[in-house]
Amino acid sequence: MKTTQIAARLAIVGAMLGLGACSSMSTQDRNTAVGAGVGAVAGSVLTGGSTTGTVGGAVVGGVIGNQVNKPRR
């Protein structure tokens, strides 16, 4: 496994564990965080550990997570 893949996966796991401790987050904030984490993992897997793919996946996943069950005005 490439060093960049290992580093990306460790960063993702660390971020997910860190966010798990934020009990004061709203549902939308949690959806955004989870979406970013899932997107980062998916982007990393789909691009073979590419940093660009990981970051791009995190951005897309975060946006999708943010829009899921978004409160209507």
Jmol script that loads the backbone (N, CA, C; Angstrom):
load data "model"
ATOM      1  N   MET A   1       0.849  -1.167   0.000  1.00  0.00           N
ATOM      2  CA  MET A   1       0.000   0.000   0.000  1.00  0.00           C
ATOM      3  C   MET A   1       0.901   1.239   0.000  1.00  0.00           C
ATOM      4  N   LYS A   2       0.521   2.257  -0.757  1.00  0.00           N
ATOM      5  CA  LYS A   2       1.307   3.473  -0.853  1.00  0.00           C
ATOM      6  C   LYS A   2       1.229   4.272   0.443  1.00  0.00           C
ATOM      7  N   THR A   3       2.288   5.019   0.699  1.00  0.00           N
ATOM      8  CA  THR A   3       2.328   5.856   1.896  1.00  0.00           C
ATOM      9  C   THR A   3       1.209   6.886   1.901  1.00  0.00           C
ATOM     10  N   THR A   4       0.891   7.442   0.725  1.00  0.00           N
ATOM     11  CA  THR A   4      -0.178   8.443   0.665  1.00  0.00           C
ATOM     12  C   THR A   4      -1.533   7.821   0.989  1.00  0.00           C
ATOM     13  N   GLN A   5      -1.736   6.586   0.591  1.00  0.00           N
ATOM     14  CA  GLN A   5      -2.995   5.906   0.908  1.00  0.00           C
ATOM     15  C   GLN A   5      -3.114   5.701   2.410  1.00  0.00           C
ATOM     16  N   ILE A   6      -2.052   5.279   3.026  1.00  0.00           N
ATOM     17  CA  ILE A   6      -2.063   5.045   4.468  1.00  0.00           C
ATOM     18  C   ILE A   6      -2.316   6.354   5.201  1.00  0.00           C
ATOM     19  N   ALA A   7      -1.623   7.415   4.790  1.00  0.00           N
ATOM     20  CA  ALA A   7      -1.795   8.712   5.442  1.00  0.00           C
ATOM     21  C   ALA A   7      -3.220   9.226   5.273  1.00  0.00           C
ATOM     22  N   ALA A   8      -3.784   9.067   4.080  1.00  0.00           N
ATOM     23  CA  ALA A   8      -5.149   9.526   3.832  1.00  0.00           C
ATOM     24  C   ALA A   8      -6.145   8.757   4.681  1.00  0.00           C
ATOM     25  N   ARG A   9      -5.966   7.474   4.776  1.00  0.00           N
ATOM     26  CA  ARG A   9      -6.894   6.660   5.566  1.00  0.00           C
ATOM     27  C   ARG A   9      -6.789   6.978   7.053  1.00  0.00           C
ATOM     28  N   LEU A  10      -5.572   7.187   7.540  1.00  0.00           N
ATOM     29  CA  LEU A  10      -5.403   7.543   8.944  1.00  0.00           C
ATOM     30  C   LEU A  10      -6.015   8.910   9.242  1.00  0.00           C
ATOM     31  N   ALA A  11      -5.871   9.846   8.317  1.00  0.00           N
ATOM     32  CA  ALA A  11      -6.465  11.171   8.506  1.00  0.00           C
ATOM     33  C   ALA A  11      -7.983  11.078   8.546  1.00  0.00           C
ATOM     34  N   ILE A  12      -8.538  10.246   7.687  1.00  0.00           N
ATOM     35  CA  ILE A  12      -9.993  10.085   7.644  1.00  0.00           C
ATOM     36  C   ILE A  12     -10.505   9.460   8.937  1.00  0.00           C
ATOM     37  N   VAL A  13      -9.830   8.413   9.384  1.00  0.00           N
ATOM     38  CA  VAL A  13     -10.246   7.747  10.624  1.00  0.00           C
ATOM     39  C   VAL A  13     -10.118   8.712  11.805  1.00  0.00           C
ATOM     40  N   GLY A  14      -9.038   9.478  11.848  1.00  0.00           N
ATOM     41  CA  GLY A  14      -8.858  10.446  12.930  1.00  0.00           C
ATOM     42  C   GLY A  14      -9.930  11.510  12.925  1.00  0.00           C
ATOM     43  N   ALA A  15     -10.275  11.988  11.750  1.00  0.00           N
ATOM     44  CA  ALA A  15     -11.327  13.008  11.645  1.00  0.00           C
ATOM     45  C   ALA A  15     -12.667  12.446  12.083  1.00  0.00           C
ATOM     46  N   MET A  16     -12.968  11.239  11.676  1.00  0.00           N
ATOM     47  CA  MET A  16     -14.249  10.635  12.042  1.00  0.00           C
ATOM     48  C   MET A  16     -14.336  10.426  13.560  1.00  0.00           C
ATOM     49  N   LEU A  17     -13.252   9.973  14.176  1.00  0.00           N
ATOM     50  CA  LEU A  17     -13.255   9.778  15.625  1.00  0.00           C
ATOM     51  C   LEU A  17     -13.364  11.114  16.347  1.00  0.00           C
ATOM     52  N   GLY A  18     -12.690  12.121  15.832  1.00  0.00           N
ATOM     53  CA  GLY A  18     -12.761  13.440  16.441  1.00  0.00           C
ATOM     54  C   GLY A  18     -14.148  14.035  16.355  1.00  0.00           C
ATOM     55  N   LEU A  19     -14.804  13.852  15.239  1.00  0.00           N
ATOM     56  CA  LEU A  19     -16.146  14.385  15.066  1.00  0.00           C
ATOM     57  C   LEU A  19     -17.182  13.624  15.883  1.00  0.00           C
ATOM     58  N   GLY A  20     -16.875  12.397  16.218  1.00  0.00           N
ATOM     59  CA  GLY A  20     -17.803  11.599  17.019  1.00  0.00           C
ATOM     60  C   GLY A  20     -17.999  12.171  18.409  1.00  0.00           C
ATOM     61  N   ALA A  21     -17.055  12.981  18.864  1.00  0.00           N
ATOM     62  CA  ALA A  21     -17.137  13.554  20.200  1.00  0.00           C
ATOM     63  C   ALA A  21     -17.939  14.849  20.237  1.00  0.00           C
ATOM     64  N   CYS A  22     -18.387  15.328  19.111  1.00  0.00           N
ATOM     65  CA  CYS A  22     -19.111  16.614  19.046  1.00  0.00           C
ATOM     66  C   CYS A  22     -20.601  16.377  19.213  1.00  0.00           C
ATOM     67  N   SER A  23     -21.033  16.273  20.447  1.00  0.00           N
ATOM     68  CA  SER A  23     -22.449  15.983  20.695  1.00  0.00           C
ATOM     69  C   SER A  23     -23.343  17.190  20.492  1.00  0.00           C
ATOM     70  N   SER A  24     -22.750  18.380  20.422  1.00  0.00           N
ATOM     71  CA  SER A  24     -23.575  19.577  20.262  1.00  0.00           C
ATOM     72  C   SER A  24     -23.852  19.922  18.797  1.00  0.00           C
ATOM     73  N   MET A  25     -23.428  19.053  17.881  1.00  0.00           N
ATOM     74  CA  MET A  25     -23.636  19.321  16.456  1.00  0.00           C
ATOM     75  C   MET A  25     -25.105  19.110  16.086  1.00  0.00           C
ATOM     76  N   SER A  26     -25.582  19.941  15.170  1.00  0.00           N
ATOM     77  CA  SER A  26     -26.944  19.756  14.673  1.00  0.00           C
ATOM     78  C   SER A  26     -26.970  18.551  13.730  1.00  0.00           C
ATOM     79  N   THR A  27     -28.151  18.117  13.392  1.00  0.00           N
ATOM     80  CA  THR A  27     -28.294  16.983  12.474  1.00  0.00           C
ATOM     81  C   THR A  27     -27.660  17.312  11.129  1.00  0.00           C
ATOM     82  N   GLN A  28     -27.853  18.517  10.657  1.00  0.00           N
ATOM     83  CA  GLN A  28     -27.289  18.910   9.369  1.00  0.00           C
ATOM     84  C   GLN A  28     -25.760  18.931   9.429  1.00  0.00           C
ATOM     85  N   ASP A  29     -25.199  19.395  10.541  1.00  0.00           N
ATOM     86  CA  ASP A  29     -23.743  19.397  10.706  1.00  0.00           C
ATOM     87  C   ASP A  29     -23.189  17.972  10.707  1.00  0.00           C
ATOM     88  N   ARG A  30     -23.882  17.083  11.411  1.00  0.00           N
ATOM     89  CA  ARG A  30     -23.442  15.684  11.435  1.00  0.00           C
ATOM     90  C   ARG A  30     -23.538  15.048  10.060  1.00  0.00           C
ATOM     91  N   ASN A  31     -24.619  15.332   9.332  1.00  0.00           N
ATOM     92  CA  ASN A  31     -24.756  14.798   7.974  1.00  0.00           C
ATOM     93  C   ASN A  31     -23.626  15.290   7.076  1.00  0.00           C
ATOM     94  N   THR A  32     -23.259  16.554   7.237  1.00  0.00           N
ATOM     95  CA  THR A  32     -22.164  17.120   6.455  1.00  0.00           C
ATOM     96  C   THR A  32     -20.853  16.407   6.779  1.00  0.00           C
ATOM     97  N   ALA A  33     -20.579  16.210   8.058  1.00  0.00           N
ATOM     98  CA  ALA A  33     -19.339  15.558   8.478  1.00  0.00           C
ATOM     99  C   ALA A  33     -19.281  14.103   8.007  1.00  0.00           C
ATOM    100  N   VAL A  34     -20.374  13.398   8.164  1.00  0.00           N
ATOM    101  CA  VAL A  34     -20.418  12.003   7.727  1.00  0.00           C
ATOM    102  C   VAL A  34     -20.284  11.918   6.213  1.00  0.00           C
ATOM    103  N   GLY A  35     -20.979  12.801   5.509  1.00  0.00           N
ATOM    104  CA  GLY A  35     -20.874  12.819   4.047  1.00  0.00           C
ATOM    105  C   GLY A  35     -19.457  13.083   3.582  1.00  0.00           C
ATOM    106  N   ALA A  36     -18.768  14.004   4.249  1.00  0.00           N
ATOM    107  CA  ALA A  36     -17.380  14.299   3.894  1.00  0.00           C
ATOM    108  C   ALA A  36     -16.479  13.101   4.148  1.00  0.00           C
ATOM    109  N   GLY A  37     -16.688  12.417   5.259  1.00  0.00           N
ATOM    110  CA  GLY A  37     -15.879  11.238   5.567  1.00  0.00           C
ATOM    111  C   GLY A  37     -16.105  10.104   4.583  1.00  0.00           C
ATOM    112  N   VAL A  38     -17.353   9.833   4.300  1.00  0.00           N
ATOM    113  CA  VAL A  38     -17.684   8.762   3.348  1.00  0.00           C
ATOM    114  C   VAL A  38     -17.187   9.132   1.946  1.00  0.00           C
ATOM    115  N   GLY A  39     -17.355  10.401   1.572  1.00  0.00           N
ATOM    116  CA  GLY A  39     -16.889  10.852   0.266  1.00  0.00           C
ATOM    117  C   GLY A  39     -15.378  10.762   0.131  1.00  0.00           C
ATOM    118  N   ALA A  40     -14.661  11.083   1.205  1.00  0.00           N
ATOM    119  CA  ALA A  40     -13.201  10.997   1.181  1.00  0.00           C
ATOM    120  C   ALA A  40     -12.742   9.552   0.993  1.00  0.00           C
ATOM    121  N   VAL A  41     -13.372   8.642   1.705  1.00  0.00           N
ATOM    122  CA  VAL A  41     -13.015   7.225   1.559  1.00  0.00           C
ATOM    123  C   VAL A  41     -13.342   6.745   0.145  1.00  0.00           C
ATOM    124  N   ALA A  42     -14.522   7.092  -0.345  1.00  0.00           N
ATOM    125  CA  ALA A  42     -14.918   6.672  -1.692  1.00  0.00           C
ATOM    126  C   ALA A  42     -13.988   7.271  -2.743  1.00  0.00           C
ATOM    127  N   GLY A  43     -13.659   8.555  -2.594  1.00  0.00           N
ATOM    128  CA  GLY A  43     -12.745   9.194  -3.540  1.00  0.00           C
ATOM    129  C   GLY A  43     -11.375   8.564  -3.532  1.00  0.00           C
ATOM    130  N   SER A  44     -10.900   8.204  -2.347  1.00  0.00           N
ATOM    131  CA  SER A  44      -9.594   7.555  -2.231  1.00  0.00           C
ATOM    132  C   SER A  44      -9.601   6.178  -2.891  1.00  0.00           C
ATOM    133  N   VAL A  45     -10.658   5.431  -2.641  1.00  0.00           N
ATOM    134  CA  VAL A  45     -10.753   4.085  -3.211  1.00  0.00           C
ATOM    135  C   VAL A  45     -10.884   4.142  -4.730  1.00  0.00           C
ATOM    136  N   LEU A  46     -11.739   5.026  -5.210  1.00  0.00           N
ATOM    137  CA  LEU A  46     -11.990   5.107  -6.648  1.00  0.00           C
ATOM    138  C   LEU A  46     -10.799   5.612  -7.450  1.00  0.00           C
ATOM    139  N   THR A  47      -9.941   6.421  -6.824  1.00  0.00           N
ATOM    140  CA  THR A  47      -8.792   6.975  -7.546  1.00  0.00           C
ATOM    141  C   THR A  47      -7.474   6.331  -7.146  1.00  0.00           C
ATOM    142  N   GLY A  48      -7.534   5.236  -6.433  1.00  0.00           N
ATOM    143  CA  GLY A  48      -6.316   4.525  -6.060  1.00  0.00           C
ATOM    144  C   GLY A  48      -5.453   5.273  -5.054  1.00  0.00           C
ATOM    145  N   GLY A  49      -6.070   6.043  -4.175  1.00  0.00           N
ATOM    146  CA  GLY A  49      -5.338   6.752  -3.139  1.00  0.00           C
ATOM    147  C   GLY A  49      -4.862   8.131  -3.529  1.00  0.00           C
ATOM    148  N   SER A  50      -5.334   8.640  -4.638  1.00  0.00           N
ATOM    149  CA  SER A  50      -4.957   9.978  -5.084  1.00  0.00           C
ATOM    150  C   SER A  50      -5.431  11.026  -4.080  1.00  0.00           C
ATOM    151  N   THR A  51      -4.549  11.958  -3.765  1.00  0.00           N
ATOM    152  CA  THR A  51      -4.918  13.030  -2.843  1.00  0.00           C
ATOM    153  C   THR A  51      -6.048  13.870  -3.423  1.00  0.00           C
ATOM    154  N   THR A  52      -5.961  14.153  -4.700  1.00  0.00           N
ATOM    155  CA  THR A  52      -7.003  14.937  -5.361  1.00  0.00           C
ATOM    156  C   THR A  52      -8.347  14.220  -5.297  1.00  0.00           C
ATOM    157  N   GLY A  53      -8.341  12.922  -5.519  1.00  0.00           N
ATOM    158  CA  GLY A  53      -9.575  12.143  -5.448  1.00  0.00           C
ATOM    159  C   GLY A  53     -10.147  12.107  -4.043  1.00  0.00           C
ATOM    160  N   THR A  54      -9.277  12.015  -3.049  1.00  0.00           N
ATOM    161  CA  THR A  54      -9.723  11.988  -1.659  1.00  0.00           C
ATOM    162  C   THR A  54     -10.348  13.319  -1.263  1.00  0.00           C
ATOM    163  N   VAL A  55      -9.666  14.405  -1.593  1.00  0.00           N
ATOM    164  CA  VAL A  55     -10.185  15.736  -1.253  1.00  0.00           C
ATOM    165  C   VAL A  55     -11.461  16.028  -2.044  1.00  0.00           C
ATOM    166  N   GLY A  56     -11.456  15.689  -3.324  1.00  0.00           N
ATOM    167  CA  GLY A  56     -12.651  15.899  -4.145  1.00  0.00           C
ATOM    168  C   GLY A  56     -13.832  15.107  -3.626  1.00  0.00           C
ATOM    169  N   GLY A  57     -13.591  13.872  -3.235  1.00  0.00           N
ATOM    170  CA  GLY A  57     -14.662  13.050  -2.672  1.00  0.00           C
ATOM    171  C   GLY A  57     -15.198  13.621  -1.373  1.00  0.00           C
ATOM    172  N   ALA A  58     -14.305  14.174  -0.553  1.00  0.00           N
ATOM    173  CA  ALA A  58     -14.726  14.783   0.705  1.00  0.00           C
ATOM    174  C   ALA A  58     -15.605  16.008   0.452  1.00  0.00           C
ATOM    175  N   VAL A  59     -15.222  16.806  -0.529  1.00  0.00           N
ATOM    176  CA  VAL A  59     -16.007  18.007  -0.848  1.00  0.00           C
ATOM    177  C   VAL A  59     -17.394  17.621  -1.358  1.00  0.00           C
ATOM    178  N   VAL A  60     -17.431  16.709  -2.316  1.00  0.00           N
ATOM    179  CA  VAL A  60     -18.720  16.294  -2.885  1.00  0.00           C
ATOM    180  C   VAL A  60     -19.585  15.620  -1.816  1.00  0.00           C
ATOM    181  N   GLY A  61     -18.987  14.752  -1.028  1.00  0.00           N
ATOM    182  CA  GLY A  61     -19.740  14.078   0.035  1.00  0.00           C
ATOM    183  C   GLY A  61     -20.259  15.054   1.078  1.00  0.00           C
ATOM    184  N   GLY A  62     -19.449  16.062   1.419  1.00  0.00           N
ATOM    185  CA  GLY A  62     -19.881  17.062   2.379  1.00  0.00           C
ATOM    186  C   GLY A  62     -21.058  17.869   1.879  1.00  0.00           C
ATOM    187  N   VAL A  63     -21.025  18.229   0.612  1.00  0.00           N
ATOM    188  CA  VAL A  63     -22.137  18.992   0.027  1.00  0.00           C
ATOM    189  C   VAL A  63     -23.405  18.149   0.003  1.00  0.00           C
ATOM    190  N   ILE A  64     -23.279  16.900  -0.405  1.00  0.00           N
ATOM    191  CA  ILE A  64     -24.449  16.017  -0.436  1.00  0.00           C
ATOM    192  C   ILE A  64     -24.989  15.801   0.974  1.00  0.00           C
ATOM    193  N   GLY A  65     -24.090  15.536   1.928  1.00  0.00           N
ATOM    194  CA  GLY A  65     -24.521  15.344   3.314  1.00  0.00           C
ATOM    195  C   GLY A  65     -25.209  16.570   3.876  1.00  0.00           C
ATOM    196  N   ASN A  66     -24.735  17.741   3.498  1.00  0.00           N
ATOM    197  CA  ASN A  66     -25.329  18.988   3.959  1.00  0.00           C
ATOM    198  C   ASN A  66     -26.745  19.173   3.432  1.00  0.00           C
ATOM    199  N   GLN A  67     -27.022  18.682   2.246  1.00  0.00           N
ATOM    200  CA  GLN A  67     -28.319  18.897   1.613  1.00  0.00           C
ATOM    201  C   GLN A  67     -29.347  17.828   1.994  1.00  0.00           C
ATOM    202  N   VAL A  68     -28.906  16.722   2.557  1.00  0.00           N
ATOM    203  CA  VAL A  68     -29.829  15.653   2.963  1.00  0.00           C
ATOM    204  C   VAL A  68     -30.640  16.125   4.166  1.00  0.00           C
ATOM    205  N   ASN A  69     -31.933  16.009   4.081  1.00  0.00           N
ATOM    206  CA  ASN A  69     -32.847  16.421   5.155  1.00  0.00           C
ATOM    207  C   ASN A  69     -32.640  17.866   5.586  1.00  0.00           C
ATOM    208  N   LYS A  70     -32.332  18.712   4.625  1.00  0.00           N
ATOM    209  CA  LYS A  70     -32.128  20.132   4.921  1.00  0.00           C
ATOM    210  C   LYS A  70     -33.452  20.745   5.338  1.00  0.00           C
ATOM    211  N   PRO A  71     -33.445  21.498   6.451  1.00  0.00           N
ATOM    212  CA  PRO A  71     -34.705  22.110   6.892  1.00  0.00           C
ATOM    213  C   PRO A  71     -35.253  23.062   5.832  1.00  0.00           C
ATOM    214  N   ARG A  72     -36.552  23.027   5.621  1.00  0.00           N
ATOM    215  CA  ARG A  72     -37.178  23.903   4.633  1.00  0.00           C
ATOM    216  C   ARG A  72     -37.592  25.196   5.305  1.00  0.00           C
ATOM    217  N   ARG A  73     -37.491  26.261   4.558  1.00  0.00           N
ATOM    218  CA  ARG A  73     -37.835  27.585   5.127  1.00  0.00           C
ATOM    219  C   ARG A  73     -39.223  27.990   4.734  1.00  0.00           C
TER     220      ARG A  73
END
end "model"
wireframe off; spacefill off
backbone 0.3
color backbone group
